[in-house]
Amino acid sequence: MTAHPERLREPDHEASPPDVLRVLTEAVAAVARARTPPDVYEGVCRALAEHGIIAVILSPRGSGLYVPLAHRLDNPLPHLLALPGLEPPPLQPRYYGRGEHPLAAALPGAFVSHLPALVATVPGEQDTPPVVVCLFGAMLTPAHCAAMPAIIALLGAILARAVGEQRLRELTARLEQRPQRTGTDALAALHELSTALATATTHSDAARLAARVLARSVPSDVAAVLLCVERRHTLALAGRASLALALTQTLTDRLTARLAGMADTHATCASPQSALVETSLTGGVPLVGPPRAVTDVPIVTGSGRVTGLVAVVDLGETAPTPDHIRLLDTVAGLLAVALERLSGARLAEHERLSALIEGITDGVVLLDAGGRVLAANPAGRDLLAALSDATGAIPTSIHELVAATLAGDTPKTVELSISGAPRHVSATAARVSGVAGAPAVALTLHDTTEAVLMRERLFQSEKMASVGQLVSGVAHELNNPLTGILGFAQLLLARALDPDSRRYVETIAGEAERASKIVQNLLSFARRRRPEKTLVNLTTLVERVLELREYELRVHDIAVHRDYAPDLPPCFVDPHQIQQVLLNVLINAEQAVKSGRGPRRITVRTASVASWVRVTVQDNGPGIPPEHLRRVFDPFFTTKPVGEGTGLGLTISFGIVEEHHGRISVDSRPGEGATVTIDLPIAPEGARIDTPATPVPSGAPRSRILVVDDEQAIRDLLVGLLSMEGHQVEAVRTGMEALQRLAEHPYDAIITDIRMPEMDGIEFYNRILHDHPELARRVIFTTGDTISPDTRAFVEATTAPFLAKPFQLRAVREVVRAVVEGA
């Protein structure tokens, strides 16, 4: 049959991709109790569609024709679909890239034609044809082919059971429609029973079918089959009489006692629990007293073990004939063969399921109602042990999860943390049947550590981006007045001053430079500029930083243990920025060990980990309290006394490492010190070393210069400085005024701010390109905004000289000289 498809939207590829192996396994497990093959097909398609994986299930009919069995496509399939690309059905799972699957040509209007595909075949059994399963999903990769055989084997076992159950129901219906057999009809009944038992999928099916055949073949009131399988008694009754519940138990006890008398050969059940599977008793005379005539025959397996009884019960005292006893014995023999087949099939299915569960990276644990572990795969045992305390006791939260799950049928999920380690686990519980049908809970444990860390990194990055936007505006507003303060202080220092005045002005200049460095640190944190990268060996950088701190380390009696990996791959980084990161981290470690007790020790390691070069700096200081650990990268957060730290060291380091596409993290436990881990990408092949620019010598010829800035202090500063150098300087406030001056006079250099009212520096420069293109190479830009994306992109595109506020007067002289001489 072909399913009636529901309209599906194309999966959202921007969302986080699901765990494909888990999705496939859960989809197949969800149809484990399906009663018919179509139910299996429909259930698998429906479950996979919920996770963005579209399944198309086909049945080959030869000559390249396939009959659709089920799908969830957005348009219907024809009943017979020619797919020569899949003929014959593939024996091994096969991966198709985007648009390569034959359905891509057959269904050009369906969105699956643009998705990769996995194709696998469920082999047929006896007269059952194979089934071809086609999966479409953006998250599918060739690596998933390796997991498909186990999943297909599980699906095949479920299909075989559904086919068997369907045939059993059909056969049972035929038996119930036929009159009671006598004489030679018993031979036909035995033949039909043997055929039915060959397709029975459970022990209870076999018992129920045998009881019904006996009731129609032997003249008796009740036919009974009692099985002792898997620590449980199963009883099936059929016949013409009706039994009260108490007498049913009497019959069960009698047959159980009969089994107990065969202790030498009986496969004894420890503490067996009897279960009445089904009674097909069609009225008649009620059986009100103890059964007077009970004839039974043991069910003996090939190994000589007794696993049950077949029996007939008569209300009177009529003894069965020898033919009837032979019939009972034949039925018992057929049942023994069927039970051995079922046990072997169950064992094989158990092994397949065990192999599948053992190979899953998620933990799977079966718990009873008391929270005791009944079974677990290796990952489950490891995660459960990590979650348990020193005595091995399972956490209270898991006991509460088990109790809540048993109280309802809805699967429940809780998030857990492993004590003493930065690991996080998601636990999902679902109610299942345990040993002997007792209620139990299947617990799935998924290590979410990487996902949690990724969320924290994302949150940290978003927070840093927000702070960066704030810093951009604040820094620009501070840089303008700092430029005036620092610049005029430098102009005053160039004059003859009395000692006291010079000391005062030097103090002003020093404090302005200090404020300027704080602003630059803020900008270093917030800036998203392209680093000046070159090939670097991180071990060399680490040694350089240790040499810089050698005196401080020796004075404070701090021992440094070096553990460097040999042949460390190079990184393509900005050595000055990474050296700043290492210096910040090392200084933090020094300050930490100085506040601790006992020997002071810092361990520095370098190593190659996958595609990363890793540097770790570990100290034996007092450690970082948990409430502070999450804030170590926050701007201005510090636990140091006033005057000993600004709280920007790790903040700036975070921005630099992120700019290099790396990772930085801090791990600490109180009393055990702290460890800072820095991961930087290994340099790609073919990376080249950048050549630094040659510095421009100082001194400049006398020239005519135009200054454009909306800040009066900046204009006065540049006019004063350049006039002292002998230049003829004019200053205006806006870009419009500057354009008027350019129309009236020629200029050798133009110094302009970028952020100005009315007409900013970008528009001003574009007007120069249009009206005076020969002056474009004489423009020098200044700005206090160095992190705005528009500013960065503009400066990089023009390649014009650039002065970041607050600038040193020496830098102004050098840039003006370069522009004038170049002109």
ABEGO torsion letter per residue (X at the ends): XBBBBBBBBBBBAABBBBBAAAAAAAAAAAAAABABAAAAAAAAAAAAAAAGBBBBBBBBAEGGBBBBABBABABBBBABBBBAAAOBBBABBBBBBBGABAAAAABAABAAAABBBBBBBBBBBEABBBBBBBBBBAABBAAAAAAAAAAAAAAAAAAAAAAAAAAAAAAAAAAAABBBBBEAAAAAAAAAAAAAAAABABAAAAAAAAAAAAAAABBBABBBBBBBBGGBBBBBBBEABBBBAAAAAAAAAAAAAAAAAAAAABBBBBGBBBBBABBBBBEEBBBABBBABBBBBBBBBAAGBBAEBBBBBBABABBBBAAAAAAAAAAAAAAAAAAAAAAAAAAAAAAAAAAAAAABABBBBBBBAAGBBABBBAAAAAAAAAABBAAGBBBAAAAAAAAAAAABABBBBBBBBBBGBBBBBBBBBBBBBBBGGBBBBBBBBBBAAAAAAAAAAAAAAAAAAAAAAAAAAAAAAAAAAAAAAAAAAAAAAABBBBAAAAAAAAAAAAAAAAAAAAAAAAAAAABBBBBBBBBBBAAAAAAAAAAAAAAAAAAAGBBBBBBBBBGBBBBBBBAAAAAAAAAAAAAAAAAAAAABBEBBBBBBBBBBBEABBBBBBBBABAEBBAAAAAAAABBGBBABBBGABAGAAAAAAAAAAAAAGBBBBBBBBBGAEBBBBBBBBBBBBGBBBBBBBBBBBBEBBBBBBBBBBABAAAAAAAAAAAAAAGBBBBBBABAAAAAAAAAABBBABBBBBABBBGBBAAAAAAAAAAABAAAAAABBBBBABAABAAAAAAAAAAGBBBBBOBBBAAAAAAAAAAAAAAX
